[in-house]
Amino acid sequence: MKRILTVVLLASYAVIGIWAQQDVWRTDSLQEVVVTGTGTQHLLKDAPVQTEVISGRQLQQYAGRNIEDILSGLTASFAFNENDMGAQMQMNGLGNNYILVLIDGKRLHGDVGGENDLSLIDPHNIEKIEIVKGASSALYGSDAIAGVINIITKKHHEAFMVENTTRYSSYYDIRQHNGIGIAVGQLKSYTNFQLQHSDGWQNTATEYTPSSATPITDSRNKTVNEHTNWQIAEQLTWALSPQLELYASGSYYQKGIYRPQGKYAKYDVKNFDLKYRNASLAVGGKWTTAAKDIITLDIDWNKHAYYHAFTATTLAEGFDDQGLLVLDYPYFAGQKTLQSNQERTMIHLKGVFTLPHHHRLSTGFEVRYDYLEAPTSIEGRTANDNTEALYVQDEWCHTLGETTVLHLTPGLRLNRNEGFGFRLTPKLSAMLAMGDFRLRASWSQGFKTPTLKETHYRYIREMSSIVLYLGNHDLKPQISNYYALNAEYTWGGLNLTVTGYYNKVDNMIALVTIPRSEAPSAYRQQYGEMLNKVRRYENMEDARTYGMDVSLRYTTKDFMAGLSYSYLDTKAHVYDTDHDRLEEVTIDGMAHHKASCFVTWNHAWTSFYKMGIGFYGRMSTKRYYQVDGDGKGYQIWRLSTTHDLGHFKHWDWRIEAGIDNIFDYCDTTPHGLHLGTTTPGRTVYASLTIRFKQGKRTKFTNNTKLNLKKQQNEED
C-alpha cells in the first residue's frame, strides 16, 4: 500500500512540476457575500440571520488536514470524536442527525449509522465555510435542527489550470489534491481528485473489559485504524447566455478501513475490514430573468454503500440457500457482504423574486426519495420513504433615507412524509441596524422525521461487548423550537459578537438501553448471557440545549487575532424502564466549556517571498456520557507557517509546515471507553502546492457581488 501511494505522489509531481495556490494575503472583509442563512445573497455584516464564516485566508493559514480538524480548530461550537463509522460531530449540544452539511448548497450524502463521512470533503478545495446555528428546517427541511454547515468550494476561471497539493505528516498521513480546469468559450470543466491515507495509531494497549474487573493490557486495537480513501469528481458548466447557465456533475468515492488482528476473541480480534463506496450524479440550471429574478432547478442522485470485507473465517449474520436469515452464517477470507446501501434522489425547484416595497420572495418545491437496502440488518431487507415540501420566505427591509435599519425574514414550510403526514414549520428572524451595531433575534421551528435506520434497523455490534441495536416502528417525528438573540459590534478591524440561544426538542430520538427480555427471541437464544446490552431507538419525552457563544476578532492586512468561546448545557428526560420513572440525563457528548484562539501574522518580505505564522489553541472541559465513562478535557496547541515563494509567469508555488499538538497531549483512556480527543500527541506536517495557470476564461459578467457592495457604499 505504501509503495502504491508513493508512486501516485511521484506521478502527480511529474505531471505538474512546480507548485502554487491562491494568494492568501487578501484582506478579510465584512463586505464578503454570504448565502446560507436566507438562501439569498447578503453582505456578511448585513445578513439578517447570524452567519459565522471561516474565510479562505483563515483556511490557508491554518492548513488543516481535514474538515474535522478545521472546524474544531477555528470555532468553539464543534466537538468531534472520530471512529471507524464516521465523524461523530456535535454542534451546540446536538449530534450528526441534527446537523445539515451542504457542499455549495447541496446536501452531503454519506450517513453511516447516523455519522457523516466528512472525508468526502476535500479540504484543499474549500473557498470558505458558512455556519448557521439553530433550526433551519423552514428553508432546508429535515436534519437542520442544530444548524447548517455550507462548504463553499473554490471557483476557477482560467482558460487552463492544473494544480497539485501534497501534505505529509506523522504516521504516514498523506493528503493529496489534484485539479484540472479547462475553459473553452462558455463551457467550463473542473476535475478534482483527492486521496487521504493514514497508517493509524495506538494511544494505549489497555482494553476495558466490562465482563471482567481486570482490563487486558496488550490489546492490538488502535485508537485510529489504518485507512485509505480517494475520490474523483467532475463539474461541467455551460453558460448559454448571460441569463442561462446549465451544469452537470458527478463523483465516485472509495474508502477502506483496515483493522488489526488481536489474540482476544471477545475484544480485539477483528475478522473483517470496512469498505465504503459512494457515487453521485447531478444536473441543473440557473435562469436570471430580465427583471433580475432567479429560478434554479437541481436534480441529484446519491449512493452510499457500506461493506464488511472478511479477512478470516467468520460466523456472522447471513442468508442460507433458501434465503432465510442465519445468525451464524459462515464467511471466508476474501468474501464481502453488503451491510447497507443508501440511495437518495432529490428534485429542487426554487425561485427568488424581487417585489415592490422592499420585498424579496423566495419560494420552492422539493421532492425526496430515500431507499435503504440492508440485507442482514432490517426486516424485509429493503425500505423506502418519500417526502415532498413547499416553502416560502419573504425578506422585507425598512429604510430611513438610503440606509436599511430593519430587516424582517418570515418563512414557512409545508412538509409531507408518507409515513408521518403533513407538518407546517415556521420561522421568523429580525435584524436592527444602528451604525456599527447589529441586533438580531430569531425564532424557528425544526422538524425531523425518523430515518429509515431508526425505524427499521436490527443489528448486532460485537466489540468489547455484544450489543443489540433495534429500530422502532412507533417513533414520532422530532420537533424543536429555537430562540436566539445576537448582538454584533464592528469598529474598524474589530468585530465582537455575542449570541445566546435556547433549543427545545420534543420527541427527541436516542438510543436507550432496555431490558434484555425485550430483545427478539432469536437473539436471546443465540447469544444468551453474552448479550451485554439491548439498545432501542426511542422518543425522549423532551430535551433542551441552551448556551452562549462569544466571538472576538481583530483583523488588519498583516495581522489577525481571534477568540471563540462556547458555553453549553443540555438536559433530556429518558424513561427508566428499571425503575418505571423519568430520569433527567445529560445529552451524550456535551462539554460545558469549549474555546479556540489564534494569532496570525503575514508579511511580504519581497515581491518574491511572503511568509505567514499562526499560533492556535483549542480547549474543552470533559464530555459527559451516560455509559462507558466521560471523555477527558484537553488543551491542544498548534504552530503553522506558510511560505509563498513568488509568482513566475504562469507558475505559483507555496510551502506549508508546522507542528500540531505542540505540548504532546495524548488521551490514553482504555479502548471501549470514551475519549476526549483521538490525537496521537505531537505531530509535524509539511505540504507543497504547485499551480500552473494560463489565460482567463471569457465569461459573462456577474454583477451581484459588485451591486451589493455598491449598495452598501451608498448606504454608508
LUMGUTI-47964 format. One record per residue (C-alpha): residue in one letter; y negated, x negated, z. Coordinates in steps of 0.5 Angstrom, whole numbers, plus 500, padded with zeros to 3 digits. Each point is the difference from the previous one (the first is absolute). Layout:
! residues N
AYXZ/...
! end
This chain:
! residues 716
M500500500/K495494502/R501497493/I499506496/L494501504/T497493499/V502501492/V496506500/L494497503/L500494496/A501504494/S493504502/Y496494500/A503497493/V497507497/I493499503/G499493502/I494500505/W497506504/A495505503/Q498506503/Q493504500/D494498503/V500501508/W493499501/R497506498/T497504506/D503506503/S495506500/L500507502/Q498501493/E507500499/V503506497/V506504504/V504506498/T506501505/G496505505/T498505495/G504498493/T493499497/Q495494500/H495498505/L497494502/L503498507/K494501504/D499507498/A508502500/P500507503/V507498503/Q500494504/T504494496/E502494502/V500494495/I504494499/S496496495/G502495495/R496495503/Q504501506/L507500497/Q499494496/Q497496506/Y506503505/A505498495/G506505503/R507499498/N501508499/I496506502/E503501507/D497493501/I493502497/L500507504/S502498507/G495493499/L494504497/T500506504/A502502507/S502507499/F507498497/A507498503/F506497497/N507499502/E504498493/N507500500/D505501494/M499507499/G492499499/A493499503/Q500505506/M493501499/Q496503505/M492502500/N497503506/G506502503/L504504494/G505496496/N502500493/N502507499/Y493502501/I496494496/L499501493/V500494496/L497500493/I499495494/D494502496/G500507503/K508501498/R505501506/L504494501/H508501500/G504496504/D503504506/V506498504/G501503506/G493502501/E498493499/N496498494/D502494496/L493496499/S503494497/L499505494/I492498500/D498493497/P495497505/H498496494/N498506496/I495503505/E493501499/K498504506/I503504505/E497507503/I503503506/V498507502/K502502507/G502507502/A503506497/S499501492/S505505498/A495505497/L499494495/Y506496500/G505505502/S506499505/D501493503/A493499501/I499502508/A499493502/G496498495/V500497493/I500492497/N498499493/I502494497/I495499494/T503495495/K496494496/K497502493/H500495495/H495501494/E501493496/A503500493/F505496502/M502497507/V506497503/E501498508/N505497505/T499500507/T506497504/R500500508/Y505496504/S500500508/S505498505/Y508503500/Y499499492/D496506500/I497501493/R496505497/Q499500492/H495503496/N499500492/G496504496/I498501492/G494504498/I499502493/A495504497/V499502492/G495504499/Q500506504/L508499502/K501496506/S506497503/Y502497507/T506498502/N502498507/F506496503/Q501499508/L505496504/Q501499507/H505497504/S502497507/D506497503/G498504506/W500497507/Q503501507/N496500506/T506501505/A507499500/T500505506/E503507499/Y499506504/T507504501/P499507503/S507500502/S500494504/A496497506/T500493496/P497499494/I503496495/T496493499/D503498493/S498505495/R499499493/N496506499/K493498497/T493502502/V498501493/N506499495/E500497493/H497504495/T498500492/N496505496/W497500494/Q496505496/I497500492/A495505499/E496502493/Q494504500/L497502493/T493504499/W497502494/A493502499/L500505494/S492501501/P495500506/Q502506502/L508500500/E505495503/L507500500/Y505496504/A508498501/S503496505/G507498502/S503496505/Y507497502/Y502497507/Q506497504/K501498507/G506496503/I500499508/Y506495502/R503501507/P503494503/Q508501503/G501499507/K506500504/Y499506505/A502506496/K496505504/Y494496500/D498495495/V506501494/K496503494/N505501495/F495503494/D493497498/L495505498/K498502493/Y494504497/R498502493/N493503498/A497503494/S494504498/L497503493/A493503500/V496503494/G493503501/G493500497/K492501502/W495504497/T493500501/T496506497/A493500497/A498503507/K503494503/D505504504/I507496500/I507503499/T506496501/L508501499/D505496503/I508501500/D504495503/W508499502/N502495505/K507498502/H502496507/A508499500/Y503496507/Y507497500/H505496504/A503494497/F506498503/T502493502/A506501504/T506506500/T496505504/L502507502/A494505499/E499507498/G502501493/F504505496/D507501498/D503501493/Q500508502/G492499501/L501501508/L495496505/V504495504/L497496505/D505494500/Y500499492/P502493498/Y495496496/F501493498/A495494499/G496501493/Q500507501/K494504500/T498507503/L494504499/Q497502507/S494504497/N497502493/Q493503501/E496502494/R493504499/T497503495/M492502500/I495503496/H493500502/L494503496/K493499503/G493502498/V493497503/F494505498/T493499502/L497506501/P493503502/H496499506/H503493502/H508503500/R506496497/L506503500/S507497500/T506504498/G507499499/F507502499/E507497502/V507501498/R505495504/Y508500499/D504496505/Y507498499/L505497505/E507497499/A503497506/P508501499/T502498507/S494502504/I498507498/E504507500/G502501492/R498493498/T493502497/A494504502/N493502497/D494503501/N494503496/T492500502/E494503497/A493500502/L493502498/Y494496503/V492501500/Q495496503/D492500500/E495495501/W493502502/C494496501/H494502503/T494495499/L493499502/G496498494/E504494497/T505499506/T506503502/V500502507/L506505501/H507500496/L505505502/T507500497/P504506501/G507500497/L506505500/R508499497/L505505499/N507498500/R506503498/N507497502/E507503498/G503499507/F493502504/G496504496/F492500500/R495497504/L493499500/T497493502/P492500501/K495494501/L493499502/S496494500/A493498501/M495494500/L493500502/A496494497/M494497504/G497494497/D505494502/F504505505/R506505497/L503505505/R507503497/A504506503/S507502497/W505506502/S506500495/Q507503501/G506496498/F507504497/K506496499/T507504498/P506497503/T503495495/L507500497/K503495504/E497503506/T504507499/H506497496/Y502493503/R506499504/Y502493500/I503494505/R496494502/E504494502/M496494503/S500498508/S503507501/I502506496/V495506499/L501506496/Y494503497/L499507498/G496504496/N498507502/H499506495/D496504506/L494496499/K493502500/P494497496/Q495496504/I493502500/S494496503/N493500502/Y496494499/Y493499503/A496494499/L493498502/N497494497/A493496500/E498494496/Y494496500/T498495495/W495495500/G500494495/G506497500/L502503507/N505506500/L502504506/T505506500/V503504506/T505505499/G503505505/Y506504498/Y505505502/N506502496/K504506503/V507501496/D504506501/N508501499/M500492499/I507498498/A503494503/L507497501/V502503507/T506498504/I505506501/P507500504/R506497496/S503507501/E495503494/A503495495/P504502495/S508500502/A502495494/Y495495503/R502501507/Q508500498/Q498493496/Y496496505/G502504507/E496496505/M498494496/L495505497/N494498504/K495505499/V498506495/R493501498/R498506496/Y493502497/E496505504/N494503500/M496498507/E496505503/D494496499/A497493499/R493497500/T496494499/Y493498502/G496494500/M494496498/D499495494/V495495500/S498495494/L494495500/R499495494/Y494496498/T500497493/T496495496/K501497494/D504494503/F502503507/M504506502/A502501507/G503507503/L504503506/S504506500/Y503504506/S504506501/Y502504506/L505505499/D504505505/T506504498/K504506503/A505504498/H505505503/V507500499/Y505505502/D505496505/T507503499/D503497506/H495503505/D498506496/R493499500/L494497496/E498493501/E494496498/V501494497/T496494496/I501500493/D504494498/G497494497/M493502504/A496494503/H494502504/H495494497/K500496494/A495496497/S498495494/C495495499/F498495495/V494495498/T500497493/W495495496/N500499493/H496494497/A499498493/W499492500/T499499493/S501504494/F507498499/Y502501507/K500506505/M503500507/G502505505/I502500507/G503506504/F502501507/Y504506502/G503503506/R504507502/M502502506/S504506503/T502502507/K507503501/R503505496/Y504506503/Y506503498/Q505505503/V506496499/D502493499/G494497504/D493499499/G497495495/K496494503/G493499499/Y498494496/Q494496497/I500496493/W495496497/R499497493/L497495496/S499501493/T496495495/T498502492/H498495495/D497501493/L500494496/G496502495/H500504493/F501496494/K499504493/H506505501/W503498506/D499501507/W504498506/R501501507/I504497506/E501504507/A503496506/G501502507/I503501507/D503506502/N501502508/I497493502/F502500507/D507501498/Y501507504/C508503499/D503506503/T507498502/T502507502/P507501499/H503504494/G501507501/L493501504/H493501497/L496494498/G492500501/T500495493/T505497496/T496494499/P504494500/G495495503/R495495497/T501500492/V496497495/Y499502493/A496498493/S499503494/L498498493/T497505495/I499499492/R496504496/F498500492/K496505497/Q496501494/G495505497/K498506502/R503507498/T495504496/K500507504/F497506501/T494499506/N502504506/N493501504/T503504506/K499494505/L493498497/N498507500/L502501508/K496493501/K494502496/Q500507504/Q501496507/N494496498/E495506498/E502503507/D499493504/
! end
